[in-house]
């Protein structure tokens, strides 16, 4: 989920180049092994991944027994044991020395729910009107009569000649920030990337920039369209235990309080400050903008916190010729756990998000294990923790890589895969970023499919999953999934019905495994991404970023 500080995104990596996919010869299946007739393979569509290969682990991972797979819980223990067992049975080697695990040091901070935020004369209720939390390892964190300053979109982007903080000292103050970036609702302005979200539109960036600017608090105004999700997602995701990586400064470099306000609450605040929300937002869209609001906020966040350890899981198929060079597949195994305060169903099973991707990566690993000979380069499968808490598992890995980033050829990510049946097209998330799309195009064409841009580039999905942690390190990272064009009329009918259910269950307890799911779309995409990985693993040279991308390697 992603960032555009260009000098920070380009590590020094030596001796790499790239080319388009090479011509391939056919494959044959023999004695459960896929035998390559030359160093390059896969002229034909690979069909060695079945519905059962996906459905069996999906059903297990999304079961109530796994308790929603929250990091550091009994649900994690069961998930990790299952993943290690499956990788081992498939014959893959431990990816971290003699272990399948990489320990990830986490800080769990839980804010007491009995909080109220007061702004001016109004009091706002927790989860109903607002949420607030803190990354600081302090039992009590407060805003006390903190002056509010509206900073538009809260963006400092030199490459776009945009700085909402210009000439402003926000030390000791609380900034109020719009979600997304200035291009979203003004696509014809030429600002940023129009309706396609940049990392400057992500909530994570906004808190980070407010912290760099020295603010004490940062409050984001929620709006469903520019955020790309409803208030219930905010209320569920930002309440309960919150995880961060253990930091050297105990989180003191972050703003003291990080919060959200509903749109209705924000409009009331602006009105009390003698301002019209829509008028101020319109001004913020036109150019860098900030304004003192002449109103103060107070809230006290009482934290309990503890250090804990979670686990990334990594398994490797060693390469036959270049074992030190790796293609890395990623998926996240975690979800939101359970909420014992809820009546009825308390478990966030996370079937679609992301038991589907985790099941697919297990099927992928088994398929690779059947290749004879193995691909030239090694292929590793990294199943990370704490994605739902801000890509923490992949962030930790990127800062503490088991496989050196200079030996990591490419990354292929699998997250919330297609349960809506086969499609005629492939949605490329962050389309146009790297030569990995050349390999994807070749693999998709074997299935009679075409590449299209994702449905909602304004949602910034390229910045919202684990491949982003690799992209920031200069590793070409691909994220693609089933598109929006159903393969046939019957699939179209099924898709229309199921899409309502899946969309409405994002980060809700109803994200459960369903026996009537048509998994042919996941099978189709997994076969395609298998093909992509095999091609890259056997290519003569490394893929690279397109010139327009912000994630170049130094060659």
Secondary structure, DSSP 8 states (H G I E B T S, - for coil): -----HHHH--B--S---------B-EEEETTEEEESSSSB-SS------HHHHHHHHHHHTSGGGTT--TTSHHHHHHHHHHHHHHHHHT-EESBTTBSEEEEEEEEEEE-S--EEEETTEEEEBTTTEEEE--SS-SEEEEEEEEEEE-TT--EEGGGTEETTTT---BT-EEEEESS-TTTT-GGG--TTTTS--GGGSHHHHHHHHHHTTBSEEEEE--HHHHTS-HHHHHHHTSSEEEEE--TTTTTTS-SEEEEE-HHHHHHHHHHTT--HHHHHHHHHHS---EEEEEEEEEEEEEEEEEEEEEEEEEEE--SSEEEEEEEEEEE----EE-TTSSS--EE--IIIIIHHHHHHHHHHHHHHTEES--SEEEEEEEES-STTTSHHHHHHHHS-SS-GGGEEEEEE--S---B--BSEEEETTTTSBTHHHHHHHHHHHTT-EEEE-TTGGG-GGGSSTHHHHHTTT--EEEEEE-SSBSSHHHHHHHHHHHHHHHHTTTSTT----TT-BTHHHHHHHHHHHHHHHHHHH-SS---B-TT-S---B-
